[in-house]
Amino acid sequence: MADDQIPAYKRIVDSVHEHGSKIAIQIAHAGRKAEDAETPVAPSAIRFSEKYKEPRALTTEEVKEMVDKYRLAARRAVNAGFDAIELHGAHGYLIHQFHSEYTNKREDEYSELTRFGSEVIQAVREEMPKEMPLIMRISATEFVEEGYVLEDGIDLAKAYKQAGVDMFHISAGGEGAMAPSRNPGAHAGYMVPFARAMRKALDVPVIAVGRLEDPHLANATVGNQDADLIAVGRGMLRDPYWAIHAAHELGDEISLPIQYQRAF
């Protein structure tokens, strides 16, 4: 987000607020996965795959400048009126690249796996009102052969909680080619166990994800205290009215314009 984009974002925010809803923004940097970058940047010069460009390793000073870029993005998000900010620290994006031994081979101060992410969190937190939630999306485990496991993911999240994260959005993988021995499958709710473990270990609210578009499964995930919220992505791409349809399926009262009521 640039300064000249704030008015456009503010129009979106104001429109959402007019309808009684809240809206958050996700701040992300793809790092070595940036397909549109002339030369991608990363903690270390390790390409994501043969289909991707080889990244350039950031210098120590450039890493510090990158932290400040996150800070400025958060400042603009606050000025645009967003209700919450989510930092993307999952799926092999830049923060994930720094906290993974698979992609961070540095020998400077940022070889400490959570240093970059923690500095980003602290910088962003300084720009946010105290009551504004800071969410972080994190891969609870990696799926490459020698990637970190759930216990490591919990340790990462503990460091980020201490740095200032209020809520974690629990996903997994995305750092490289999935090893057959670590393939979790893709059944409905396949990532809920990660959310459950993170919630228990961290004692903060968590968001569960992973094919939760079945309203009864989504409701059970929250009802069983596996997560505090659920996220639906592809399901809402397929059905933009998913929230209304889910509420109807679960027997909740829904308020609809008269013209739409006959559809239910």
PAVEXDO-511823 format. One record per residue (C-alpha): residue number from 1; residue in one letter; y negated, z negated, x. Coordinates in nm, 3 decimals. Layout:
@n = NUM	res = A	north = Y	up = Z	east = X .
...
% end
This chain:
@n = 1	res = M	north = 0.000	up = 0.000	east = 0.000 .
@n = 2	res = A	north = -0.344	up = 0.098	east = 0.132 .
@n = 3	res = D	north = -0.681	up = -0.039	east = 0.023 .
@n = 4	res = D	north = -0.765	up = 0.276	east = -0.172 .
@n = 5	res = Q	north = -0.442	up = 0.237	east = -0.373 .
@n = 6	res = I	north = -0.531	up = -0.108	east = -0.509 .
@n = 7	res = P	north = -0.715	up = 0.026	east = -0.820 .
@n = 8	res = A	north = -0.415	up = 0.240	east = -0.917 .
@n = 9	res = Y	north = -0.177	up = -0.053	east = -0.880 .
@n = 10	res = K	north = -0.417	up = -0.275	east = -1.073 .
@n = 11	res = R	north = -0.405	up = -0.034	east = -1.369 .
@n = 12	res = I	north = -0.026	up = -0.064	east = -1.371 .
@n = 13	res = V	north = -0.041	up = -0.443	east = -1.346 .
@n = 14	res = D	north = -0.299	up = -0.471	east = -1.624 .
@n = 15	res = S	north = -0.092	up = -0.249	east = -1.852 .
@n = 16	res = V	north = 0.218	up = -0.463	east = -1.799 .
@n = 17	res = H	north = 0.019	up = -0.781	east = -1.862 .
@n = 18	res = E	north = -0.121	up = -0.636	east = -2.185 .
@n = 19	res = H	north = 0.236	up = -0.626	east = -2.317 .
@n = 20	res = G	north = 0.306	up = -0.988	east = -2.223 .
@n = 21	res = S	north = 0.527	up = -0.922	east = -1.923 .
@n = 22	res = K	north = 0.517	up = -1.021	east = -1.557 .
@n = 23	res = I	north = 0.535	up = -0.779	east = -1.266 .
@n = 24	res = A	north = 0.628	up = -0.817	east = -0.900 .
@n = 25	res = I	north = 0.600	up = -0.578	east = -0.610 .
@n = 26	res = Q	north = 0.854	up = -0.526	east = -0.334 .
@n = 27	res = I	north = 0.719	up = -0.488	east = 0.019 .
@n = 28	res = A	north = 0.960	up = -0.297	east = 0.240 .
@n = 29	res = H	north = 0.978	up = -0.116	east = 0.572 .
@n = 30	res = A	north = 1.282	up = 0.103	east = 0.632 .
@n = 31	res = G	north = 1.272	up = 0.079	east = 1.011 .
@n = 32	res = R	north = 1.541	up = 0.302	east = 1.160 .
@n = 33	res = K	north = 1.633	up = 0.424	east = 0.810 .
@n = 34	res = A	north = 1.289	up = 0.582	east = 0.753 .
@n = 35	res = E	north = 1.379	up = 0.944	east = 0.682 .
@n = 36	res = D	north = 1.019	up = 1.066	east = 0.657 .
@n = 37	res = A	north = 0.901	up = 0.918	east = 0.988 .
@n = 38	res = E	north = 0.844	up = 1.159	east = 1.276 .
@n = 39	res = T	north = 0.990	up = 0.892	east = 1.503 .
@n = 40	res = P	north = 1.131	up = 0.586	east = 1.326 .
@n = 41	res = V	north = 1.082	up = 0.243	east = 1.480 .
@n = 42	res = A	north = 1.329	up = -0.042	east = 1.501 .
@n = 43	res = P	north = 1.411	up = -0.359	east = 1.695 .
@n = 44	res = S	north = 1.630	up = -0.149	east = 1.926 .
@n = 45	res = A	north = 1.682	up = 0.222	east = 1.981 .
@n = 46	res = I	north = 2.002	up = 0.247	east = 1.778 .
@n = 47	res = R	north = 2.025	up = 0.516	east = 1.512 .
@n = 48	res = F	north = 2.167	up = 0.443	east = 1.168 .
@n = 49	res = S	north = 2.403	up = 0.741	east = 1.181 .
@n = 50	res = E	north = 2.421	up = 1.091	east = 1.324 .
@n = 51	res = K	north = 2.232	up = 1.215	east = 1.018 .
@n = 52	res = Y	north = 1.932	up = 0.997	east = 1.106 .
@n = 53	res = K	north = 1.677	up = 1.026	east = 1.386 .
@n = 54	res = E	north = 1.705	up = 0.798	east = 1.686 .
@n = 55	res = P	north = 1.443	up = 0.525	east = 1.649 .
@n = 56	res = R	north = 1.204	up = 0.399	east = 1.913 .
@n = 57	res = A	north = 1.227	up = 0.030	east = 1.997 .
@n = 58	res = L	north = 0.907	up = -0.154	east = 1.907 .
@n = 59	res = T	north = 0.725	up = -0.327	east = 2.191 .
@n = 60	res = T	north = 0.659	up = -0.699	east = 2.162 .
@n = 61	res = E	north = 0.296	up = -0.632	east = 2.078 .
@n = 62	res = E	north = 0.394	up = -0.374	east = 1.816 .
@n = 63	res = V	north = 0.624	up = -0.627	east = 1.650 .
@n = 64	res = K	north = 0.331	up = -0.868	east = 1.620 .
@n = 65	res = E	north = 0.121	up = -0.585	east = 1.474 .
@n = 66	res = M	north = 0.400	up = -0.514	east = 1.226 .
@n = 67	res = V	north = 0.386	up = -0.875	east = 1.107 .
@n = 68	res = D	north = 0.017	up = -0.826	east = 1.039 .
@n = 69	res = K	north = 0.088	up = -0.508	east = 0.842 .
@n = 70	res = Y	north = 0.310	up = -0.711	east = 0.610 .
@n = 71	res = R	north = 0.027	up = -0.962	east = 0.580 .
@n = 72	res = L	north = -0.220	up = -0.692	east = 0.477 .
@n = 73	res = A	north = 0.025	up = -0.548	east = 0.226 .
@n = 74	res = A	north = 0.058	up = -0.891	east = 0.066 .
@n = 75	res = R	north = -0.320	up = -0.932	east = 0.054 .
@n = 76	res = R	north = -0.350	up = -0.602	east = -0.130 .
@n = 77	res = A	north = -0.073	up = -0.699	east = -0.370 .
@n = 78	res = V	north = -0.256	up = -1.022	east = -0.454 .
@n = 79	res = N	north = -0.582	up = -0.832	east = -0.505 .
@n = 80	res = A	north = -0.404	up = -0.591	east = -0.738 .
@n = 81	res = G	north = -0.295	up = -0.884	east = -0.954 .
@n = 82	res = F	north = 0.082	up = -0.885	east = -0.909 .
@n = 83	res = D	north = 0.260	up = -1.200	east = -1.030 .
@n = 84	res = A	north = 0.511	up = -1.223	east = -0.745 .
@n = 85	res = I	north = 0.600	up = -1.057	east = -0.416 .
@n = 86	res = E	north = 0.947	up = -0.964	east = -0.296 .
@n = 87	res = L	north = 1.018	up = -0.895	east = 0.071 .
@n = 88	res = H	north = 1.303	up = -0.651	east = 0.133 .
@n = 89	res = G	north = 1.521	up = -0.812	east = 0.397 .
@n = 90	res = A	north = 1.848	up = -0.645	east = 0.297 .
@n = 91	res = H	north = 2.034	up = -0.313	east = 0.313 .
@n = 92	res = G	north = 1.961	up = -0.240	east = 0.678 .
@n = 93	res = Y	north = 1.583	up = -0.230	east = 0.635 .
@n = 94	res = L	north = 1.351	up = -0.355	east = 0.908 .
@n = 95	res = I	north = 1.373	up = -0.732	east = 0.851 .
@n = 96	res = H	north = 1.751	up = -0.700	east = 0.821 .
@n = 97	res = Q	north = 1.757	up = -0.497	east = 1.143 .
@n = 98	res = F	north = 1.587	up = -0.783	east = 1.325 .
@n = 99	res = H	north = 1.818	up = -1.057	east = 1.195 .
@n = 100	res = S	north = 2.141	up = -0.868	east = 1.263 .
@n = 101	res = E	north = 2.314	up = -0.876	east = 1.600 .
@n = 102	res = Y	north = 2.446	up = -0.531	east = 1.509 .
@n = 103	res = T	north = 2.097	up = -0.379	east = 1.536 .
@n = 104	res = N	north = 1.892	up = -0.631	east = 1.738 .
@n = 105	res = K	north = 1.964	up = -0.598	east = 2.111 .
@n = 106	res = R	north = 1.621	up = -0.717	east = 2.224 .
@n = 107	res = E	north = 1.557	up = -0.935	east = 2.528 .
@n = 108	res = D	north = 1.212	up = -1.066	east = 2.435 .
@n = 109	res = E	north = 1.114	up = -1.348	east = 2.197 .
@n = 110	res = Y	north = 1.227	up = -1.137	east = 1.900 .
@n = 111	res = S	north = 1.586	up = -1.148	east = 2.017 .
@n = 112	res = E	north = 1.591	up = -1.474	east = 1.818 .
@n = 113	res = L	north = 1.733	up = -1.327	east = 1.500 .
@n = 114	res = T	north = 1.515	up = -1.492	east = 1.235 .
@n = 115	res = R	north = 1.188	up = -1.497	east = 1.428 .
@n = 116	res = F	north = 1.048	up = -1.169	east = 1.295 .
@n = 117	res = G	north = 1.149	up = -1.238	east = 0.937 .
@n = 118	res = S	north = 1.011	up = -1.591	east = 0.952 .
@n = 119	res = E	north = 0.680	up = -1.473	east = 1.094 .
@n = 120	res = V	north = 0.655	up = -1.211	east = 0.819 .
@n = 121	res = I	north = 0.725	up = -1.474	east = 0.553 .
@n = 122	res = Q	north = 0.466	up = -1.712	east = 0.695 .
@n = 123	res = A	north = 0.204	up = -1.438	east = 0.721 .
@n = 124	res = V	north = 0.266	up = -1.318	east = 0.366 .
@n = 125	res = R	north = 0.273	up = -1.673	east = 0.231 .
@n = 126	res = E	north = -0.072	up = -1.738	east = 0.382 .
@n = 127	res = E	north = -0.216	up = -1.455	east = 0.172 .
@n = 128	res = M	north = -0.059	up = -1.571	east = -0.156 .
@n = 129	res = P	north = -0.182	up = -1.830	east = -0.404 .
@n = 130	res = K	north = 0.026	up = -2.147	east = -0.378 .
@n = 131	res = E	north = 0.176	up = -2.099	east = -0.725 .
@n = 132	res = M	north = 0.272	up = -1.733	east = -0.666 .
@n = 133	res = P	north = 0.649	up = -1.692	east = -0.610 .
@n = 134	res = L	north = 0.773	up = -1.531	east = -0.290 .
@n = 135	res = I	north = 1.114	up = -1.368	east = -0.333 .
@n = 136	res = M	north = 1.329	up = -1.227	east = -0.056 .
@n = 137	res = R	north = 1.606	up = -0.975	east = -0.095 .
@n = 138	res = I	north = 1.878	up = -1.043	east = 0.159 .
@n = 139	res = S	north = 2.222	up = -0.909	east = 0.241 .
@n = 140	res = A	north = 2.448	up = -1.214	east = 0.217 .
@n = 141	res = T	north = 2.705	up = -1.042	east = 0.437 .
@n = 142	res = E	north = 2.743	up = -0.717	east = 0.627 .
@n = 143	res = F	north = 3.015	up = -0.460	east = 0.573 .
@n = 144	res = V	north = 3.041	up = -0.310	east = 0.924 .
@n = 145	res = E	north = 3.346	up = -0.414	east = 1.124 .
@n = 146	res = E	north = 3.181	up = -0.686	east = 1.333 .
@n = 147	res = G	north = 2.884	up = -0.762	east = 1.111 .
@n = 148	res = Y	north = 2.777	up = -1.109	east = 1.008 .
@n = 149	res = V	north = 2.968	up = -1.291	east = 0.734 .
@n = 150	res = L	north = 2.862	up = -1.500	east = 0.435 .
@n = 151	res = E	north = 2.827	up = -1.821	east = 0.637 .
@n = 152	res = D	north = 2.588	up = -1.640	east = 0.872 .
@n = 153	res = G	north = 2.393	up = -1.502	east = 0.578 .
@n = 154	res = I	north = 2.352	up = -1.853	east = 0.442 .
@n = 155	res = D	north = 2.216	up = -1.970	east = 0.778 .
@n = 156	res = L	north = 1.967	up = -1.682	east = 0.780 .
@n = 157	res = A	north = 1.853	up = -1.768	east = 0.430 .
@n = 158	res = K	north = 1.811	up = -2.135	east = 0.523 .
@n = 159	res = A	north = 1.571	up = -2.034	east = 0.800 .
@n = 160	res = Y	north = 1.379	up = -1.810	east = 0.562 .
@n = 161	res = K	north = 1.366	up = -2.083	east = 0.298 .
@n = 162	res = Q	north = 1.209	up = -2.313	east = 0.557 .
@n = 163	res = A	north = 0.958	up = -2.039	east = 0.642 .
@n = 164	res = G	north = 0.840	up = -2.023	east = 0.280 .
@n = 165	res = V	north = 1.072	up = -1.824	east = 0.052 .
@n = 166	res = D	north = 1.094	up = -1.957	east = -0.305 .
@n = 167	res = M	north = 1.379	up = -1.743	east = -0.440 .
@n = 168	res = F	north = 1.646	up = -1.515	east = -0.295 .
@n = 169	res = H	north = 1.766	up = -1.185	east = -0.441 .
@n = 170	res = I	north = 2.126	up = -1.167	east = -0.322 .
@n = 171	res = S	north = 2.277	up = -0.835	east = -0.221 .
@n = 172	res = A	north = 2.502	up = -0.727	east = 0.067 .
@n = 173	res = G	north = 2.565	up = -0.454	east = 0.322 .
@n = 174	res = G	north = 2.357	up = -0.146	east = 0.392 .
@n = 175	res = E	north = 2.343	up = -0.185	east = 0.770 .
@n = 176	res = G	north = 2.594	up = 0.084	east = 0.861 .
@n = 177	res = A	north = 2.920	up = 0.257	east = 0.776 .
@n = 178	res = M	north = 3.141	up = 0.027	east = 0.569 .
@n = 179	res = A	north = 3.463	up = -0.083	east = 0.737 .
@n = 180	res = P	north = 3.770	up = -0.047	east = 0.512 .
@n = 181	res = S	north = 3.867	up = -0.406	east = 0.591 .
@n = 182	res = R	north = 3.533	up = -0.533	east = 0.459 .
@n = 183	res = N	north = 3.494	up = -0.312	east = 0.154 .
@n = 184	res = P	north = 3.418	up = -0.541	east = -0.144 .
@n = 185	res = G	north = 3.491	up = -0.275	east = -0.402 .
@n = 186	res = A	north = 3.241	up = -0.177	east = -0.669 .
@n = 187	res = H	north = 3.368	up = -0.352	east = -0.980 .
@n = 188	res = A	north = 3.131	up = -0.510	east = -1.229 .
@n = 189	res = G	north = 2.984	up = -0.829	east = -1.089 .
@n = 190	res = Y	north = 3.127	up = -0.774	east = -0.741 .
@n = 191	res = M	north = 2.831	up = -0.942	east = -0.571 .
@n = 192	res = V	north = 2.811	up = -1.246	east = -0.800 .
@n = 193	res = P	north = 3.027	up = -1.463	east = -0.566 .
@n = 194	res = F	north = 2.764	up = -1.413	east = -0.294 .
@n = 195	res = A	north = 2.490	up = -1.531	east = -0.529 .
@n = 196	res = R	north = 2.700	up = -1.830	east = -0.634 .
@n = 197	res = A	north = 2.757	up = -1.937	east = -0.272 .
@n = 198	res = M	north = 2.392	up = -1.888	east = -0.176 .
@n = 199	res = R	north = 2.270	up = -2.084	east = -0.477 .
@n = 200	res = K	north = 2.497	up = -2.376	east = -0.395 .
@n = 201	res = A	north = 2.406	up = -2.382	east = -0.026 .
@n = 202	res = L	north = 2.031	up = -2.328	east = -0.057 .
@n = 203	res = D	north = 1.938	up = -2.526	east = -0.369 .
@n = 204	res = V	north = 1.679	up = -2.266	east = -0.468 .
@n = 205	res = P	north = 1.682	up = -2.010	east = -0.751 .
@n = 206	res = V	north = 1.875	up = -1.692	east = -0.681 .
@n = 207	res = I	north = 1.894	up = -1.349	east = -0.842 .
@n = 208	res = A	north = 2.237	up = -1.189	east = -0.882 .
@n = 209	res = V	north = 2.292	up = -0.815	east = -0.872 .
@n = 210	res = G	north = 2.578	up = -0.568	east = -0.864 .
@n = 211	res = R	north = 2.673	up = -0.371	east = -1.176 .
@n = 212	res = L	north = 2.563	up = -0.640	east = -1.419 .
@n = 213	res = E	north = 2.452	up = -0.404	east = -1.695 .
@n = 214	res = D	north = 2.713	up = -0.541	east = -1.938 .
@n = 215	res = P	north = 2.502	up = -0.791	east = -2.138 .
@n = 216	res = H	north = 2.790	up = -1.036	east = -2.178 .
@n = 217	res = L	north = 2.865	up = -1.037	east = -1.805 .
@n = 218	res = A	north = 2.496	up = -1.078	east = -1.724 .
@n = 219	res = N	north = 2.468	up = -1.364	east = -1.972 .
@n = 220	res = A	north = 2.780	up = -1.532	east = -1.835 .
@n = 221	res = T	north = 2.649	up = -1.505	east = -1.478 .
@n = 222	res = V	north = 2.347	up = -1.711	east = -1.572 .
@n = 223	res = G	north = 2.533	up = -1.933	east = -1.819 .
@n = 224	res = N	north = 2.795	up = -2.025	east = -1.559 .
@n = 225	res = Q	north = 2.514	up = -2.114	east = -1.317 .
@n = 226	res = D	north = 2.621	up = -1.851	east = -1.068 .
@n = 227	res = A	north = 2.260	up = -1.735	east = -1.060 .
@n = 228	res = D	north = 1.926	up = -1.814	east = -1.220 .
@n = 229	res = L	north = 1.829	up = -1.453	east = -1.291 .
@n = 230	res = I	north = 2.006	up = -1.119	east = -1.289 .
@n = 231	res = A	north = 1.875	up = -0.784	east = -1.171 .
@n = 232	res = V	north = 1.969	up = -0.455	east = -1.335 .
@n = 233	res = G	north = 1.875	up = -0.137	east = -1.150 .
@n = 234	res = R	north = 2.093	up = 0.166	east = -1.219 .
@n = 235	res = G	north = 2.170	up = 0.038	east = -1.567 .
@n = 236	res = M	north = 1.803	up = 0.055	east = -1.656 .
@n = 237	res = L	north = 1.768	up = 0.399	east = -1.502 .
@n = 238	res = R	north = 2.040	up = 0.509	east = -1.743 .
@n = 239	res = D	north = 1.896	up = 0.308	east = -2.033 .
@n = 240	res = P	north = 1.524	up = 0.223	east = -2.005 .
@n = 241	res = Y	north = 1.561	up = 0.011	east = -2.320 .
@n = 242	res = W	north = 1.836	up = -0.198	east = -2.164 .
@n = 243	res = A	north = 1.660	up = -0.531	east = -2.224 .
@n = 244	res = I	north = 1.624	up = -0.461	east = -2.596 .
@n = 245	res = H	north = 1.980	up = -0.333	east = -2.630 .
@n = 246	res = A	north = 2.115	up = -0.631	east = -2.434 .
@n = 247	res = A	north = 1.926	up = -0.880	east = -2.651 .
@n = 248	res = H	north = 2.057	up = -0.708	east = -2.964 .
@n = 249	res = E	north = 2.414	up = -0.709	east = -2.831 .
@n = 250	res = L	north = 2.389	up = -1.083	east = -2.762 .
@n = 251	res = G	north = 2.257	up = -1.156	east = -3.111 .
@n = 252	res = D	north = 1.905	up = -1.253	east = -3.008 .
@n = 253	res = E	north = 1.611	up = -1.182	east = -3.233 .
@n = 254	res = I	north = 1.411	up = -0.885	east = -3.114 .
@n = 255	res = S	north = 1.067	up = -0.775	east = -3.223 .
@n = 256	res = L	north = 1.034	up = -0.402	east = -3.273 .
@n = 257	res = P	north = 0.776	up = -0.170	east = -3.427 .
@n = 258	res = I	north = 0.873	up = -0.081	east = -3.783 .
@n = 259	res = Q	north = 0.939	up = 0.278	east = -3.683 .
@n = 260	res = Y	north = 1.214	up = 0.163	east = -3.443 .
@n = 261	res = Q	north = 1.383	up = -0.102	east = -3.655 .
@n = 262	res = R	north = 1.616	up = 0.139	east = -3.835 .
@n = 263	res = A	north = 1.775	up = 0.224	east = -3.501 .
@n = 264	res = F	north = 1.912	up = -0.128	east = -3.487 .
% end
